[in-house]
Amino acid sequence: MDQSPLGNRVPFLDLGAHHAPIRAELDEAIAEVIDSGAFAGGPFVEKFEREFAAYCGCQYAVGVGSGTEALWLGLLALGIGQGDEVITVPSTFMATAEAISYSGARPVFVDVDECTYTMDPAGLEEAVSSRTRAIIPVHLFGQPADLDPVLRFAREHGLAVIEDACQAHGAEYKRRKVGSFGDVGCFSFYPGKNLGAFGEAGAVITNSFELQEKIRILRDHGQDRKYHHRMVGWNCRMDGIQAAVLSVKLAYLERWNSLRRAHALQYNNAFVGLEELRTPLEASYSRHVYHVYPICVHQRNEVIWLLKEKGIQCGVHYPVPVHLQKAYGSLGYGIGAFPISEQLAKECISLPMFPELTSAQIETVAVCVKEAVANSVLV
Ligand SMILES: Cc1ncc(COP(=O)(O)O)c(C=O)c1O
């Protein structure tokens, strides 16, 4: 990990501090799995699936190996594959588009809204074609996408909706948890997420009995009974240890999200009146859960460099929008295709954000950011 001369005064993320207060509970949960031997799938996964579905206000949750697998299996269960197109945004983590490609379909992009950084539904009309089968709105940074226009458009065109909620555990759209609006909702429990496992894990949620059954079968080699394979599937099962850890941590998620929201408010207040810097907007329809707290500045690289010198760790989510990634050169999108996503990729900085951040740390970051923004023009 990079160290400044001052050490890391404020880390980007502190999983040690995050787990310390619940360490005994976590140790006990892991010991229970070891004693039971239920390591791959099994009762701990089933228990977490029930708890997570109830938390999301959805009928079913299916535990899988990662958020990427959740998206991929969601697409496969909806019958999406070769020759199909799926519309999503270029301002996301690569996995959203990758899952589309792995299903055999082609990703088609629409730009994001300049205020919310989530899918701009105005772009859907131009992107849709006779081959389009689904739309994947991404609840980026913990901010729900504006779902009503997307759901309406999907209904009018006979398309499925797959919510990428990998960064938005517990976020709400019009007072309902995200993930429960589309045909399926997909979550990642990567360790740094608002609800993180002790390794890789993910889940698909849905209210459809047929879809959950298909995803359950697909994640387990296509078998509905041991060694009876109804279809060709894959091994995408969730580990028992991950499920046990997630069950413990789920009980704290609301509290952790509230702390993230309070930290975001403290950052927002500290930056009031600073014209060179844009803070994240919480859309009127949403309860943002600030998986990431992004600010936008013109001299992004200079500001990051100055913050690093002060011992403030930052992130960049994401430096290259998906349509400009080398891996997607064959899609034929050029620079300028999606100006808002491209601008975000140039200007966004993610500031330290985790529930255990102290008020003093936020104050330190805010002071350093203001100083760095003022000095960046001189660099
Ligand atoms: C928006 C988004 N989609 C999908 C994923 C993929 O999740 P995983 O890393 O668990 O495969 C991530 C993970 O960072 C993500 O942020």
The ligand as an ORCA input file, in Angstrom:
! r2SCAN-3c Opt
* xyz 0 1
  C     -21.312     -1.836    -10.009
  C     -20.685     -3.194     -9.816
  N     -21.147     -4.228    -10.521
  C     -20.635     -5.459    -10.380
  C     -19.598     -5.718     -9.509
  C     -19.013     -7.082     -9.430
  O     -19.028     -7.638     -8.143
  P     -17.923     -8.708     -7.706
  O     -16.632     -7.986     -7.538
  O     -18.451     -9.242     -6.405
  O     -17.871     -9.739     -8.753
  C     -19.078     -4.661     -8.739
  C     -17.980     -4.885     -7.801
  O     -17.217     -4.026     -7.476
  C     -19.642     -3.364     -8.905
  O     -19.167     -2.325     -8.213
*
